Each structure stands twice: as structure tokens, then as C-alpha cells.
Amino acid sequence: MKRFVSLAALLSLLLLLAGCGITSNAQELPPEDQKTLEDLCGADYQAYIIDTITMQMGNRMDKTPDVTYFPITEDAPLTDYAAIDETTSFYVDEDGNVVIVFPAGSVTDEANGEQSFRIPRP
């Protein structure tokens, strides 16, 4: 009988929370609070991000030669493999730096997984 009462209390609490609109901690910011790469990195954000990521790719290849990045090995612009614009996937880390995220297979072999690059605030 105790289990039934506890379960009923838990179910009631969950229904109450659902009714209040509490569904997840991961909520999108309202449009007026959303930031763009240009807002976060400045008017020349594309060149800054491309230069920073290309440098990081080269450094990573020096440290881990078995991981190769297409823009470096093929001596091609990063933008041949990934867009750096309003469609670019990114988040802001706890230090306020932009982190660009590329899907697996876009800038290196798919076996290397998703690739992320921390872009220091200019």
C-alpha cells in the first residue's frame, strides 16, 4: 500500500510540473537574446574564424599525425568543406568563447567524429 501512495504522489507531482510548462532545462533563448557569430566575433567574423580554425587544424595535425584535416592536406579553403555563416553550428562555452562544431566527415574522416574548435573572443 505504501508503494501505491508513493507512486501516486510522484505521478501527481509530475502532472503538476507538466501543467506548469516545466519540460526541460534546455530552452531556446528568445529571438532578442540570441546572438550571431557576427555579434560575438565582430564584423570580420568569417575571416577571423576561418584563420583560427585553420591554425588549430594545423596544430592538431602536428600533434596527432594520424588525424588529417581536408583543408590542410588538400591546400584548400575551409569554406570548401564547411560554411562559416549564419548556418554554422556553434555554442558559447562557460568562458564566453564561441565553439564551432562540424559534423563528422565534413572536415576530416568520419571515423574521427564530430569536430569542435574553440574561438577565443577577439
Secondary structure as UniProt FT lines:
FT   HELIX           2..19
FT   TURN            20..21
FT   HELIX           31..33
FT   HELIX           37..41
FT   TURN            43..44
FT   HELIX           45..63
FT   TURN            65..66
FT   HELIX           70..73
FT   TURN            74..75
FT   HELIX           78..80
FT   TURN            86..87
FT   STRAND          90..92
FT   TURN            94..95
FT   STRAND          98..102
FT   TURN            104..105
FT   HELIX           110..112
FT   STRAND          115..119
//
